[in-house]
Amino acid sequence: MATGFGGGTGTEADPYLITSANELAYFRDQVNSGISVAGQYIKQTSDIDLVGDEVAFDNEHLVESYVESDYYDGEYYEGDS
């Protein structure tokens, strides 16, 4: 399990990077635990395959509202589940 993002500082010029399912799970866990990520920038750097991954995403919708905001740049990559 990831203990942080794949890089970045969360600013628009240097967004937090999500490069794997484990880092996406870390982001999900931060949101779920009530840690505010408001105003921080997140960038997904590759497709993330969640099918058969050891990371459980039974509540993906908790990240969904943030992903739909102006602060999450998915770079047109997908998260297959």
C-alpha positions in Angstrom: 0.0 0.0 0.0 1.3 3.4 -0.9 2.1 5.9 1.9 1.9 8.9 -0.3 1.5 10.2 -3.8 4.0 9.4 -6.6 5.4 13.0 -6.4 4.5 16.6 -6.4 3.5 19.2 -3.8 -0.2 19.7 -4.6 0.2 23.0 -6.3 -1.1 23.9 -9.8 2.5 24.0 -11.1 3.5 20.8 -9.3 0.4 18.6 -8.7 0.4 15.5 -6.6 1.0 12.5 -9.0 -1.1 9.3 -9.0 0.8 6.7 -10.9 -0.7 3.4 -9.6 -3.7 1.8 -8.0 -2.0 1.9 -4.6 -1.5 5.7 -4.9 -5.1 6.1 -6.0 -6.1 4.1 -2.9 -3.9 6.4 -0.8 -5.8 9.4 -2.2 -9.1 7.6 -1.6 -8.1 6.9 2.0 -7.1 10.5 2.6 -10.5 11.7 1.4 -12.4 9.0 3.3 -10.6 9.8 6.6 -11.6 13.5 6.3 -8.2 14.9 5.4 -9.0 17.9 3.3 -7.5 18.0 -0.2 -9.5 21.1 -1.1 -7.6 23.4 -3.4 -4.8 20.9 -4.0 -4.1 19.7 -7.5 -3.9 16.0 -8.4 -2.7 14.5 -11.7 -3.1 10.9 -12.9 -0.1 9.9 -15.0 -1.3 6.6 -16.5 -4.2 4.2 -17.0 -4.9 2.4 -13.7 -6.2 -1.1 -13.9 -8.4 -1.9 -10.9 -9.6 -5.2 -12.1 -8.1 -8.0 -10.1 -5.9 -5.5 -8.3 -5.2 -6.3 -4.6 -6.4 -2.8 -3.8 -10.1 -2.9 -2.9 -12.2 -0.2 -4.5 -15.6 -1.0 -3.1 -16.4 2.7 -2.6 -14.9 4.4 -5.6 -17.7 7.0 -5.6 -16.1 8.7 -2.6 -13.3 10.0 -4.9 -15.6 10.6 -7.8 -16.8 14.1 -6.8 -13.2 15.2 -6.5 -12.2 13.6 -9.8 -14.9 15.6 -11.5 -13.6 18.9 -10.1 -11.2 21.3 -11.7 -8.3 20.1 -9.5 -8.0 16.5 -10.8 -6.2 16.1 -14.2 -6.8 12.6 -15.5 -4.9 13.4 -18.7 -7.5 11.2 -20.4 -6.2 8.1 -18.7 -8.7 5.6 -17.4 -9.3 3.7 -14.2 -10.8 0.4 -15.3 -12.8 -1.5 -12.7 
